[in-house]
Each structure stands twice: as C-alpha cells, then as structure tokens.
Amino acid sequence: MQKGYLLLETGHVFEGTLLGNSLESTGEVVFNTSMTGYQEIMSDPSYAGQIIVFCYPLVGNYGINEADFESNKLYIRGIVTGEICVNPQHFQMKETTVDTLNRNGINGLTGVDTRQIVKIIRKYGSVKGKITTNPSNVSFNADTTFFIDQVSTKSIQKYSNDGPHVVLIDYGSKKSILRALLNENCKVTVVPYNTTLVEIQKLNPDGIVLSNGPGDPMALSEYLKDIKLITEMYPTLGICLGHQLIALAHGGKTTKLPFGHRGGNHPVKEVETGKVFITSQNHGYVVDEKSIINNQNFHITYFNINDRTVEGIRHKQLPISSVQFHPEANPGPQDTEHIFKKFIKNIHQGELTYAAQ
Ligand SMILES: NC(=O)CC[C@H](N)C(=O)O
C-alpha cells in the first residue's frame, strides 16, 4: 500500500492510498454522481484526459466484465474513490477494477473523502489536478492534447445488417452507440473523425450519426464546414459532442459549464410533449441557449430541469436532430432509447424530404 495524493490547482491536498501502477498523472478533475456503472464510465472515451472522482462511496464491488466496456482502451488519467473493493464478486466478472487500471497503466487514489472534492469543484468550477506520490509537486502544466486523434478509429469499420445504412462519425464513440444502431437493424460504417465529405458521399449512407467525444467542440472548428454540408444532405443524429458540433456548424455557440453534468439521473424535459425523461449524461460544454433561440433554422427540443441548459435541438425543415444526453445509456437509464427509433423514422421520411428538394 503506497501513500498517494490528489493535488488540486486550488491548493487543496487529499491524502489516500495509491491504486494502479502509474505514479503520476495530471488532468481535469471531474465528478460523476452515478451509483453504478464505473466500468462504462472509466472506458467512455469522452473522459479522455480527465481524472474521475466517483461520488458514490464504494467502487469496484461487482468487478469488471467483458461485455460492458465502452472502448477497447482506457483514456482517463485516473480515478479517485472513497473506497475500492479489492475482493469483488459477480458471475460475469473477469478482473478487479485495480487489475483494469494496472492493465491500462492508469492511476488511482482511494481512501479519500470524495464528497469534499465535489464541494470544491462545485465551488471553484472545473479544476486541474494531479495524482502523485509527492505532495509538494504543485506545478500544473497546460494540457493541449487533442484527444480525438487518439480515441477515433484509425480505419473504416463495417457492420452488415438489413436496415438503413448509417455512417457513424467516430469522435471517440461509446460502443453502446454502435450497439444501439445495430439493434435497430442498421448497417453501420464507422469512420474516422476527419473523413471528408466526398469520402462519406462515396459510402452512400442513408443517415449520419455524429458521436460523443472528448474535449472542447471548438477544437474541431476546421471540420464544421463539412459537418454542415453533410447534415444538409442526409438525415442526421448528433449525440453529446456530435450535438455540439451540429449546433456550431449551423451558427450556434457552445460554452463551458462551471462543473459539467456527469451522472445517471439528469432530468430533461421534452418541449413538444412536456414529458420528463431521466437521462445519462457526461459533458462539460453546452450549446448556448440564446444562439439557438436566435437561429432561424433550429429550435430547442429538450432542456435540463436542474439548470435549464439546452439538451436537444432540431432543424425546422430538415431531419437533423441532436441531443446533449446519452440515449444509448450505459451506464444509466434507458428512458430515451426512442431517440434512435425516431432517427430511423427520420431516415425513411428523410428520403421524401430530400427527394422533394
Ligand atoms: N460525452 C461527450 O460527448 C462530451 C462532449 C464534450 N467533450 C463535453 O465535455 O461537453
């Protein structure tokens, strides 16, 4: 058992026990309020470069299995827990959480009052932090890594099926998005984030999905022109980062939330029906409300009940829609699975819309 520390750029220091076999790592410290789903959270590529503080006091009690990974590799910079279970039990379990951290060279710290860290992040906003063995090492270098390059697929991946052909643009897509599309019988082609408009046209898709992904959506500004054209050619669904990119491509704006939404119980209201859905979320940026209200072509379809931020938008004429939350769930509620069904319906109706132009 080695002593370790979480140092925050606010000057706060937390002492705990080091997990994993990497001795030092730095990243944006974010908290997740989900009570379960640590495996999906740790393997969600949208967390690339971040240190995840789990609010739920115990992590690891049902181990890690083969089925629930959201990516093949872990891209996080570390986890911080109140308690870690070193002797988990579950019939599907293949390894412990600490085994997974070690296998991926990821750092961790346990035995820390994570509620205190959450209070600090809520007070100061998003903060940088460091997991280290040396509590006096308080320098924080600016991290300008472009993570999408690391998390996106390097080559085109094809999945055959009988339904409509969907091109999934991979900015660090969770596996659950692919699973949800295959579940809807879609033939899916996963393409790298920098695939050009012409290359996508050659694939002859029936619809496009823009995936989730890490970092500031503005880091992809050079691709916005192509994204706008693609969305105007094919029925499109954007999820999380994909949603932010659609908004930006069509003249909207994004801003950074003080400490983000990360958890499995975020209530969103559907404007059209007044229905409330409980959603799975993981984002630090958000589409600016005014920039959509002032946009002639888009309207807001969902908003967050806790802070009234934008949770979904739709084009007024074309079948382009996007959501900030995660309809693919995992972890978290599956209440918004119907978003995928609506998208497939849009694809069929979209054929008519585009043919009429
Ligand atoms: N899950 C996501 O796609 C996150 C989108 C973006 N990186 C954000 O933090 O807002």
The ligand as a Gaussian input file, in Angstrom:
#p B3LYP/6-31G(d) Opt

LIG

0 1
 N      -19.783000      12.894000     -23.884000
 C      -19.459000      13.831000     -24.752000
 O      -19.547000      13.687000     -25.963000
 C      -18.851000      15.086000     -24.171000
 C      -18.778000      16.228000     -25.141000
 C      -17.756000      17.286000     -24.751000
 N      -16.442000      16.743000     -24.724000
 C      -18.126000      17.895000     -23.415000
 O      -17.455000      17.648000     -22.430000
 O      -19.089000      18.624000     -23.330000

